[in-house]
């Protein structure tokens, strides 16, 4: 692993570190890092490259605010853990190499964090943009609507989590601990669940701060859903860890209720993606052992969804 940095950056005290995992992102990383330029003077970008075979590292190295760490073979969450360990600021944000922070977002979030000493995290709103014939222009309004509003357990478990809209105090990252690198797609959900259970305090700001750019190379927002099966399997792993831990909680405890609902929905999704009756039987057996009541919980959620849609039609 090698670490390259600009000499002029070495002695400057930083207010904010932006961490970025990269791999073969030459087509987008310039725009991503460009979205940081001019936002803050005391800002650094920690770019951890997983062994790109294109010009990703060279492009990143051309930005005076960026430090590039070479970590061939590192996964997204391994790269994030390395970047956070190398960060020098008391506040940390996460930028994907194909996304953007919106103009003025970082100063606004940092000011909110400074003005809320009791808060561990500042959270803004995301926008989700699809690529069209005229470039990045088509908003995904349904996802944006689901991501709006204060963060709730349902959002953490069933998304969109939009963790990139959050600015973290370094202290809360240290307290909750590193990302679980055994999870390739879902470690952000695992981290936020751990944080939630520790009672982290979140300051919400009424501002759109981050632009997710939805395209075929996305790990979790890929329109072709190539990571769908893996995400389902990883969610099953998380639920396998968590459900036994919440059985001692009162039946109406919010965490217990939400995890059981999540399990029911994930079981239905895993059955849909099972790819054969033997695999489906395996999913059913596993789900029954974890929570025999899952079909009734799922049925209740479906009935509630139908009732909400009928009520919406009546109001129209």
ZAMI-909413 format. One record per residue (C-alpha): z, x, y; residue in three letters; residue number from 1. Coordinates in nm, 2 decimals. Example, Ala and Ser with C-alpha at 12.3 -4.5 7.8 and 13.67 -1.06 7.14 Angstrom:
<nodes>
<node <0.78; 1.23; -0.45>; "ALA"; 1> <node <0.71; 1.37; -0.11>; "SER"; 2> 
</nodes>
This chain:
<nodes>
<node <0.00; 0.00; 0.00>; "UNK"; 1> <node <-0.09; 0.14; 0.34>; "UNK"; 2> <node <0.01; 0.04; 0.68>; "UNK"; 3> <node <-0.20; 0.09; 1.00>; "UNK"; 4> <node <-0.09; 0.01; 1.35>; "UNK"; 5> <node <-0.18; 0.07; 1.71>; "UNK"; 6> <node <0.04; 0.34; 1.86>; "UNK"; 7> <node <0.08; 0.14; 2.18>; "UNK"; 8> <node <0.23; -0.14; 1.98>; "UNK"; 9> <node <0.50; 0.06; 1.81>; "UNK"; 10> <node <0.76; 0.08; 2.09>; "UNK"; 11> <node <0.71; -0.26; 2.25>; "UNK"; 12> <node <0.99; -0.52; 2.19>; "UNK"; 13> <node <0.84; -0.83; 2.03>; "UNK"; 14> <node <0.93; -1.19; 2.09>; "UNK"; 15> <node <0.71; -1.34; 1.82>; "UNK"; 16> <node <0.55; -1.22; 1.50>; "UNK"; 17> <node <0.25; -1.41; 1.35>; "UNK"; 18> <node <0.21; -1.34; 0.98>; "UNK"; 19> <node <-0.13; -1.37; 0.82>; "UNK"; 20> <node <-0.24; -1.33; 0.45>; "UNK"; 21> <node <-0.61; -1.24; 0.42>; "UNK"; 22> <node <-0.87; -1.19; 0.15>; "UNK"; 23> <node <-1.25; -1.17; 0.23>; "UNK"; 24> <node <-1.21; -1.36; 0.55>; "UNK"; 25> <node <-1.45; -1.17; 0.77>; "UNK"; 26> <node <-1.64; -1.49; 0.87>; "UNK"; 27> <node <-1.33; -1.64; 1.03>; "UNK"; 28> <node <-1.05; -1.39; 1.09>; "UNK"; 29> <node <-1.19; -1.29; 1.43>; "UNK"; 30> <node <-1.16; -1.64; 1.56>; "UNK"; 31> <node <-0.82; -1.68; 1.41>; "UNK"; 32> <node <-0.68; -1.37; 1.57>; "UNK"; 33> <node <-0.87; -1.45; 1.89>; "UNK"; 34> <node <-0.67; -1.77; 1.91>; "UNK"; 35> <node <-0.36; -1.55; 1.96>; "UNK"; 36> <node <-0.50; -1.34; 2.24>; "UNK"; 37> <node <-0.35; -1.42; 2.58>; "UNK"; 38> <node <-0.08; -1.65; 2.44>; "UNK"; 39> <node <0.20; -1.41; 2.48>; "UNK"; 40> <node <0.24; -1.05; 2.59>; "UNK"; 41> <node <0.52; -0.97; 2.34>; "UNK"; 42> <node <0.34; -1.09; 2.03>; "UNK"; 43> <node <0.23; -0.91; 1.72>; "UNK"; 44> <node <0.01; -1.02; 1.43>; "UNK"; 45> <node <0.10; -0.88; 1.08>; "UNK"; 46> <node <-0.21; -0.90; 0.87>; "UNK"; 47> <node <-0.16; -0.84; 0.50>; "UNK"; 48> <node <-0.49; -0.79; 0.32>; "UNK"; 49> <node <-0.51; -0.85; -0.05>; "UNK"; 50> <node <-0.80; -0.62; -0.11>; "UNK"; 51> <node <-1.10; -0.76; 0.08>; "UNK"; 52> <node <-1.44; -0.63; -0.01>; "UNK"; 53> <node <-1.59; -0.74; 0.33>; "UNK"; 54> <node <-1.51; -0.64; 0.68>; "UNK"; 55> <node <-1.18; -0.84; 0.71>; "UNK"; 56> <node <-0.95; -0.54; 0.76>; "UNK"; 57> <node <-1.19; -0.37; 1.00>; "UNK"; 58> <node <-1.22; -0.68; 1.22>; "UNK"; 59> <node <-0.84; -0.73; 1.22>; "UNK"; 60> <node <-0.79; -0.37; 1.30>; "UNK"; 61> <node <-1.00; -0.41; 1.61>; "UNK"; 62> <node <-0.73; -0.64; 1.77>; "UNK"; 63> <node <-0.47; -0.44; 1.96>; "UNK"; 64> <node <-0.20; -0.70; 1.87>; "UNK"; 65> <node <-0.26; -0.67; 1.50>; "UNK"; 66> <node <-0.10; -0.44; 1.24>; "UNK"; 67> <node <-0.29; -0.43; 0.91>; "UNK"; 68> <node <-0.11; -0.38; 0.58>; "UNK"; 69> <node <-0.33; -0.32; 0.28>; "UNK"; 70> <node <-0.18; -0.48; -0.04>; "UNK"; 71> <node <-0.46; -0.50; -0.30>; "UNK"; 72> <node <-0.41; -0.78; -0.55>; "UNK"; 73> <node <-0.14; -0.96; -0.36>; "UNK"; 74> <node <-0.13; -1.34; -0.37>; "UNK"; 75> <node <-0.09; -1.55; -0.06>; "UNK"; 76> <node <0.29; -1.57; -0.09>; "UNK"; 77> <node <0.33; -1.21; -0.19>; "UNK"; 78> <node <0.13; -1.12; 0.12>; "UNK"; 79> <node <0.35; -1.35; 0.33>; "UNK"; 80> <node <0.67; -1.20; 0.20>; "UNK"; 81> <node <0.54; -0.85; 0.28>; "UNK"; 82> <node <0.43; -0.96; 0.63>; "UNK"; 83> <node <0.77; -1.12; 0.70>; "UNK"; 84> <node <0.95; -0.81; 0.58>; "UNK"; 85> <node <0.74; -0.60; 0.82>; "UNK"; 86> <node <0.78; -0.84; 1.12>; "UNK"; 87> <node <0.98; -0.71; 1.41>; "UNK"; 88> <node <1.04; -1.02; 1.62>; "UNK"; 89> <node <1.32; -1.28; 1.60>; "UNK"; 90> <node <1.07; -1.56; 1.57>; "UNK"; 91> <node <0.79; -1.59; 1.32>; "UNK"; 92> <node <0.49; -1.81; 1.28>; "UNK"; 93> <node <0.22; -1.83; 1.01>; "UNK"; 94> <node <-0.15; -1.84; 1.08>; "UNK"; 95> <node <-0.41; -1.87; 0.81>; "UNK"; 96> <node <-0.72; -1.64; 0.85>; "UNK"; 97> <node <-0.95; -1.95; 0.88>; "UNK"; 98> <node <-0.74; -2.15; 1.12>; "UNK"; 99> <node <-0.64; -2.14; 1.49>; "UNK"; 100> <node <-0.34; -2.18; 1.71>; "UNK"; 101> <node <-0.43; -2.40; 2.00>; "UNK"; 102> <node <-0.42; -2.27; 2.36>; "UNK"; 103> <node <-0.07; -2.25; 2.50>; "UNK"; 104> <node <0.09; -2.36; 2.17>; "UNK"; 105> <node <0.29; -2.04; 2.10>; "UNK"; 106> <node <0.46; -2.01; 2.44>; "UNK"; 107> <node <0.55; -2.38; 2.42>; "UNK"; 108> <node <0.70; -2.35; 2.08>; "UNK"; 109> <node <0.89; -2.03; 2.17>; "UNK"; 110> <node <1.02; -2.20; 2.49>; "UNK"; 111> <node <1.14; -2.50; 2.28>; "UNK"; 112> <node <1.31; -2.26; 2.04>; "UNK"; 113> <node <1.48; -2.07; 2.32>; "UNK"; 114> <node <1.59; -2.40; 2.48>; "UNK"; 115> <node <1.74; -2.53; 2.15>; "UNK"; 116> <node <1.98; -2.27; 2.03>; "UNK"; 117> <node <2.10; -2.51; 1.76>; "UNK"; 118> <node <1.75; -2.53; 1.60>; "UNK"; 119> <node <1.63; -2.32; 1.32>; "UNK"; 120> <node <1.27; -2.43; 1.33>; "UNK"; 121> <node <1.04; -2.57; 1.60>; "UNK"; 122> <node <0.77; -2.80; 1.47>; "UNK"; 123> <node <0.46; -2.93; 1.65>; "UNK"; 124> <node <0.17; -3.14; 1.53>; "UNK"; 125> <node <-0.15; -3.03; 1.35>; "UNK"; 126> <node <-0.51; -3.13; 1.38>; "UNK"; 127> <node <-0.75; -3.12; 1.08>; "UNK"; 128> <node <-1.11; -3.04; 1.16>; "UNK"; 129> <node <-1.40; -3.05; 0.91>; "UNK"; 130> <node <-1.72; -2.85; 0.95>; "UNK"; 131> <node <-2.02; -3.07; 1.04>; "UNK"; 132> <node <-2.39; -3.01; 1.14>; "UNK"; 133> <node <-2.28; -2.91; 1.49>; "UNK"; 134> <node <-1.99; -2.69; 1.38>; "UNK"; 135> <node <-1.62; -2.76; 1.36>; "UNK"; 136> <node <-1.59; -3.10; 1.51>; "UNK"; 137> <node <-1.50; -3.39; 1.28>; "UNK"; 138> <node <-1.13; -3.48; 1.29>; "UNK"; 139> <node <-0.97; -3.60; 0.97>; "UNK"; 140> <node <-0.77; -3.88; 1.13>; "UNK"; 141> <node <-0.60; -4.02; 0.81>; "UNK"; 142> <node <-0.45; -3.67; 0.73>; "UNK"; 143> <node <-0.35; -3.63; 1.10>; "UNK"; 144> <node <-0.18; -3.97; 1.09>; "UNK"; 145> <node <0.01; -3.88; 0.78>; "UNK"; 146> <node <0.13; -3.55; 0.93>; "UNK"; 147> <node <0.25; -3.71; 1.26>; "UNK"; 148> <node <0.61; -3.80; 1.33>; "UNK"; 149> <node <0.93; -3.62; 1.25>; "UNK"; 150> <node <0.94; -3.42; 0.92>; "UNK"; 151> <node <1.07; -3.63; 0.63>; "UNK"; 152> <node <1.14; -3.56; 0.27>; "UNK"; 153> <node <0.83; -3.76; 0.17>; "UNK"; 154> <node <0.61; -3.53; 0.38>; "UNK"; 155> <node <0.77; -3.22; 0.22>; "UNK"; 156> <node <0.71; -3.34; -0.13>; "UNK"; 157> <node <0.38; -3.53; -0.10>; "UNK"; 158> <node <0.24; -3.39; 0.22>; "UNK"; 159> <node <0.06; -3.30; 0.43>; "UNK"; 160> <node <0.34; -3.05; 0.49>; "UNK"; 161> <node <0.15; -2.86; 0.76>; "UNK"; 162> <node <0.40; -2.57; 0.75>; "UNK"; 163> <node <0.18; -2.37; 0.99>; "UNK"; 164> <node <0.28; -2.60; 1.27>; "UNK"; 165> <node <0.64; -2.45; 1.25>; "UNK"; 166> <node <0.80; -2.16; 1.43>; "UNK"; 167> <node <1.09; -2.01; 1.24>; "UNK"; 168> <node <1.38; -1.81; 1.35>; "UNK"; 169> <node <1.40; -1.49; 1.15>; "UNK"; 170> <node <1.75; -1.58; 1.06>; "UNK"; 171> <node <1.65; -1.90; 0.87>; "UNK"; 172> <node <1.38; -1.71; 0.68>; "UNK"; 173> <node <1.64; -1.46; 0.57>; "UNK"; 174> <node <1.89; -1.73; 0.48>; "UNK"; 175> <node <1.66; -1.95; 0.27>; "UNK"; 176> <node <1.50; -1.64; 0.11>; "UNK"; 177> <node <1.14; -1.53; 0.03>; "UNK"; 178> <node <0.86; -1.75; -0.10>; "UNK"; 179> <node <0.85; -1.79; -0.48>; "UNK"; 180> <node <0.55; -1.58; -0.58>; "UNK"; 181> <node <0.53; -1.75; -0.93>; "UNK"; 182> <node <0.38; -2.05; -0.74>; "UNK"; 183> <node <0.03; -1.98; -0.62>; "UNK"; 184> <node <-0.03; -2.30; -0.42>; "UNK"; 185> <node <0.30; -2.48; -0.38>; "UNK"; 186> <node <0.55; -2.22; -0.27>; "UNK"; 187> <node <0.56; -2.36; 0.08>; "UNK"; 188> <node <0.68; -2.69; -0.05>; "UNK"; 189> <node <0.94; -2.51; -0.26>; "UNK"; 190> <node <1.06; -2.31; 0.04>; "UNK"; 191> <node <1.08; -2.62; 0.26>; "UNK"; 192> <node <1.28; -2.81; 0.00>; "UNK"; 193> <node <1.52; -2.52; -0.03>; "UNK"; 194> <node <1.55; -2.52; 0.35>; "UNK"; 195> <node <1.59; -2.90; 0.37>; "UNK"; 196> <node <1.87; -2.89; 0.11>; "UNK"; 197> <node <2.05; -2.62; 0.32>; "UNK"; 198> <node <2.04; -2.85; 0.62>; "UNK"; 199> <node <1.81; -2.66; 0.85>; "UNK"; 200> <node <1.78; -2.80; 1.19>; "UNK"; 201> <node <1.43; -2.88; 1.32>; "UNK"; 202> <node <1.33; -2.94; 1.68>; "UNK"; 203> <node <1.02; -3.15; 1.70>; "UNK"; 204> <node <0.79; -3.12; 2.00>; "UNK"; 205> <node <0.53; -3.37; 2.11>; "UNK"; 206> <node <0.23; -3.13; 2.12>; "UNK"; 207> <node <-0.06; -3.05; 1.89>; "UNK"; 208> <node <-0.02; -2.68; 1.82>; "UNK"; 209> <node <-0.23; -2.59; 1.52>; "UNK"; 210> <node <-0.59; -2.64; 1.40>; "UNK"; 211> <node <-0.65; -2.65; 1.02>; "UNK"; 212> <node <-1.01; -2.60; 0.95>; "UNK"; 213> <node <-1.11; -2.78; 0.63>; "UNK"; 214> <node <-1.38; -2.62; 0.42>; "UNK"; 215> <node <-1.48; -2.52; 0.07>; "UNK"; 216> <node <-1.29; -2.19; 0.08>; "UNK"; 217> <node <-0.96; -2.36; 0.15>; "UNK"; 218> <node <-0.69; -2.32; -0.11>; "UNK"; 219> <node <-0.52; -2.65; -0.06>; "UNK"; 220> <node <-0.76; -2.84; 0.17>; "UNK"; 221> <node <-1.08; -2.78; -0.03>; "UNK"; 222> <node <-1.29; -3.10; -0.02>; "UNK"; 223> <node <-1.40; -3.02; -0.38>; "UNK"; 224> <node <-1.03; -3.01; -0.49>; "UNK"; 225> <node <-1.08; -2.71; -0.71>; "UNK"; 226> <node <-0.70; -2.64; -0.69>; "UNK"; 227> <node <-0.60; -3.00; -0.77>; "UNK"; 228> <node <-0.51; -2.93; -1.13>; "UNK"; 229> <node <-0.31; -2.62; -1.05>; "UNK"; 230> <node <-0.12; -2.79; -0.77>; "UNK"; 231> <node <-0.03; -3.08; -1.01>; "UNK"; 232> <node <0.10; -2.83; -1.27>; "UNK"; 233> <node <0.30; -2.64; -1.01>; "UNK"; 234> <node <0.46; -2.96; -0.88>; "UNK"; 235> <node <0.56; -3.04; -1.23>; "UNK"; 236> <node <0.73; -2.70; -1.25>; "UNK"; 237> <node <0.92; -2.77; -0.93>; "UNK"; 238> <node <1.02; -3.11; -1.04>; "UNK"; 239> <node <1.14; -2.97; -1.37>; "UNK"; 240> <node <1.37; -2.75; -1.18>; "UNK"; 241> <node <1.49; -3.01; -0.93>; "UNK"; 242> <node <1.54; -3.33; -1.12>; "UNK"; 243> <node <1.82; -3.20; -1.34>; "UNK"; 244> <node <2.00; -3.07; -1.03>; "UNK"; 245> <node <2.00; -3.42; -0.86>; "UNK"; 246> <node <2.12; -3.63; -1.15>; "UNK"; 247> <node <2.48; -3.60; -1.04>; "UNK"; 248> <node <2.39; -3.74; -0.69>; "UNK"; 249> <node <2.46; -4.11; -0.62>; "UNK"; 250> <node <2.16; -4.34; -0.72>; "UNK"; 251> <node <2.07; -4.41; -0.36>; "UNK"; 252> <node <2.10; -4.05; -0.23>; "UNK"; 253> <node <1.78; -3.99; -0.03>; "UNK"; 254> <node <1.70; -3.66; -0.22>; "UNK"; 255> <node <1.74; -3.82; -0.56>; "UNK"; 256> <node <1.54; -4.12; -0.46>; "UNK"; 257> <node <1.25; -3.92; -0.31>; "UNK"; 258> <node <1.23; -3.67; -0.60>; "UNK"; 259> <node <1.21; -3.95; -0.85>; "UNK"; 260> <node <0.93; -4.11; -0.65>; "UNK"; 261> <node <0.75; -3.78; -0.63>; "UNK"; 262> <node <0.78; -3.73; -1.00>; "UNK"; 263> <node <0.64; -4.08; -1.07>; "UNK"; 264> <node <0.34; -4.02; -0.84>; "UNK"; 265> <node <0.28; -3.67; -0.98>; "UNK"; 266> <node <0.29; -3.80; -1.34>; "UNK"; 267> <node <0.01; -4.05; -1.25>; "UNK"; 268> <node <-0.19; -3.78; -1.09>; "UNK"; 269> <node <-0.14; -3.54; -1.39>; "UNK"; 270> <node <-0.25; -3.82; -1.62>; "UNK"; 271> <node <-0.57; -3.87; -1.41>; "UNK"; 272> <node <-0.65; -3.50; -1.43>; "UNK"; 273> <node <-0.54; -3.45; -1.80>; "UNK"; 274> <node <-0.89; -3.42; -1.94>; "UNK"; 275> <node <-0.83; -3.58; -2.28>; "UNK"; 276> <node <-0.59; -3.80; -2.48>; "UNK"; 277> <node <-0.39; -3.51; -2.63>; "UNK"; 278> <node <-0.32; -3.36; -2.29>; "UNK"; 279> <node <-0.23; -3.71; -2.16>; "UNK"; 280> <node <0.02; -3.76; -2.44>; "UNK"; 281> <node <0.18; -3.43; -2.35>; "UNK"; 282> <node <0.21; -3.54; -1.99>; "UNK"; 283> <node <0.37; -3.87; -2.09>; "UNK"; 284> <node <0.62; -3.70; -2.33>; "UNK"; 285> <node <0.72; -3.45; -2.06>; "UNK"; 286> <node <0.75; -3.72; -1.79>; "UNK"; 287> <node <0.96; -3.94; -2.02>; "UNK"; 288> <node <1.20; -3.67; -2.09>; "UNK"; 289> <node <1.24; -3.59; -1.72>; "UNK"; 290> <node <1.28; -3.95; -1.60>; "UNK"; 291> <node <1.22; -4.24; -1.85>; "UNK"; 292> <node <1.21; -4.49; -1.56>; "UNK"; 293> <node <0.91; -4.33; -1.39>; "UNK"; 294> <node <0.66; -4.61; -1.47>; "UNK"; 295> <node <0.89; -4.87; -1.30>; "UNK"; 296> <node <0.94; -4.64; -1.00>; "UNK"; 297> <node <0.56; -4.59; -0.98>; "UNK"; 298> <node <0.51; -4.97; -1.01>; "UNK"; 299> <node <0.75; -5.03; -0.73>; "UNK"; 300> <node <0.57; -4.79; -0.50>; "UNK"; 301> <node <0.23; -4.94; -0.58>; "UNK"; 302> <node <0.37; -5.29; -0.51>; "UNK"; 303> <node <0.51; -5.18; -0.18>; "UNK"; 304> <node <0.18; -5.02; -0.08>; "UNK"; 305> <node <-0.01; -5.34; -0.16>; "UNK"; 306> <node <0.24; -5.55; 0.03>; "UNK"; 307> <node <0.20; -5.32; 0.34>; "UNK"; 308> <node <-0.17; -5.35; 0.33>; "UNK"; 309> <node <-0.16; -5.72; 0.30>; "UNK"; 310> <node <0.08; -5.74; 0.60>; "UNK"; 311> <node <-0.16; -5.52; 0.80>; "UNK"; 312> <node <-0.45; -5.76; 0.73>; "UNK"; 313> <node <-0.24; -6.05; 0.84>; "UNK"; 314> <node <-0.15; -5.88; 1.16>; "UNK"; 315> <node <-0.52; -5.82; 1.23>; "UNK"; 316> 
</nodes>
